[in-house]
Amino acid sequence: MKRRDVIGAVCAVSSASLMPFARAHHGWSGFDQDRPIYLEGRVLKSLWQNPHVELEIELPATLKLPADLAQRALPAQSAPVDGKALLARAVVPTRKDRRWEIELAPLTRLQAWKVAEIKPGTQVSVLGFTFAREKGDAVLRAEYLFVDGKAYGLRSSPA
């Protein structure tokens, strides 16, 4: 077998073994950043790991926007994202799924914010973005995380 054939075979096997991980990690391009979605619920599962932390939450049967959502205090570090405008434009999803996968920031960023590991049973709320036109899986890419009365801007780091 020639050297380039061996290298090609190694690359093919390596790529195939990484595919499940690549599929699970989504970039921002597939998400509708013009339509902020609000979710809240009880954490069913928590994967506290890189490339980003993932939660599975169960929404209440009648999810509604909180009356105070637009007035919630946000971290100053997240000002470039214009969180106040996102909170003011937030809507609940049109799809009726009760279980959602929430993609949070990388573990290192959550650790920098000093976010304690979120355990099953914890109540959380998030503001973020779904896939365009809410197609595909019930996945939300979180921009803001609200837990235990605190707000975290997940695209920023603490000052």
C-alpha angles and dihedrals in degrees: 000000000000121000094246090052090053091048091048092050092049091050092049093050092045092050093048092051091053097047097092090055094046092051092055095054115075127194122218097256096083094052124091102237092179093068115055113202125206121211133172133177151110119306112243098175135013127196104190098191146095146303079047137329115262129201131186111210134185115221123217115258091251107038113188135172111261112247091234097047096109090050097051115127114247129195113270090229090068094059094111089063090056093228094179090062090048091051091049092051097042120130134179116251120271092217115088101223111138094197120062134180110226119202111205130184125289114291092248091059092049089050090051088054088048092236107171115231107278110232130200111277094037117129113231138167127203139187116207148109136292129205113288111287088003089275123156125015124001094260128149123193102212121228095171129024122200116195132153092357094305131111123216125193103216099196091054135057126227116270 
